């Protein structure tokens, strides 16, 4: 009995020492808080950042059909991960649940695009609306008139463009000498070389879209022989000669330009000279005729004789047509002398 009483305090003392050791272990080795011991609990205990807005951008905002665009969405606030749902995109760009992506629209028109964003806490917001314009595809048609000419003749070149956006820029290729350097939709030129040429034009619009037109063939024959300009299709040997034989002579061109005027001047001079000669001859003939009809020097001018009759009774001269003789008073018919 006495041994049991003595053992009881020992048990109590050992229990107190054990409790003190456990308490010390909890103080020095345990986590500072439940959040440190359990990260998931810590996340749930932190205040959530609200999903306030989202920013949407589309670049470029105006394109031609067949060109690509880049789409970027930036959420403001909220808790990741996010989900994205786009509205108003054209055909060819129907992509969901992507923060950024690239696509090529296959539908022309004007579109208003926005995105709905949902964060991990099921908070939602809509972005700003962004306009997108997709213009029709760029097209170009080239025409050349006439397609076959002789050296020295002129060409009419015209390009018709449609679709795209803004103003067009033209870049021609394959033109002959004398027609290069033009960058307008239509122009006329006079080629300075002969041969066969394949011409096309590259048309670019404001959206940097471009298209190459149809190909047109131009045949320029030499003015000397009318051949094919060295194409070898049965032409004469002169057709393959150097460009120096086909080059125009400026002096000859000047003479050919004035030949028509010079011919008119010569013809007019000949006619005027002949008229002057005829006028002089005519005046001379008239003068000779008049001079011959004038009386000679000292000759009296001829006086026409009066009609005189003689009286049958007294033989007196009486004026013609008188019924009575002024000398004898006889009435008789006058007798012409």
Buried (B, 14 or more C-beta within 10 A) or exposed (E): EEEEEEEEEEEEEEEEEEEEEEEEEEEEEEEEEEBEEEEEEEEEEEEBEBBEBBEBBBEEEBBBBBBEBEBEBEBBBBBEEBBBEBEBBBEBBEBEEEBEBEBBBEEBEEBEBBBBBBBEEEBBBBBEEBEBBBBBBBEBBBBBEEEEBEBBEEBEBBBEBEBBBEEBBBEBEBBBBBBEEBEEBEBEBEBBBBBBBEBBBBBBBBBEBBBEBEEBEBBBBBEBBEBBBBBEEEBEEEBBBEEEEBEEEEEEEEEEEEEEEEEEEEEEEEEEEEEEEEEEEEEEEEEEEEEEEEEEEEEEEEEEEEEEBBBBEBEBBBEEEBEEBEEBEEEBEBEEE
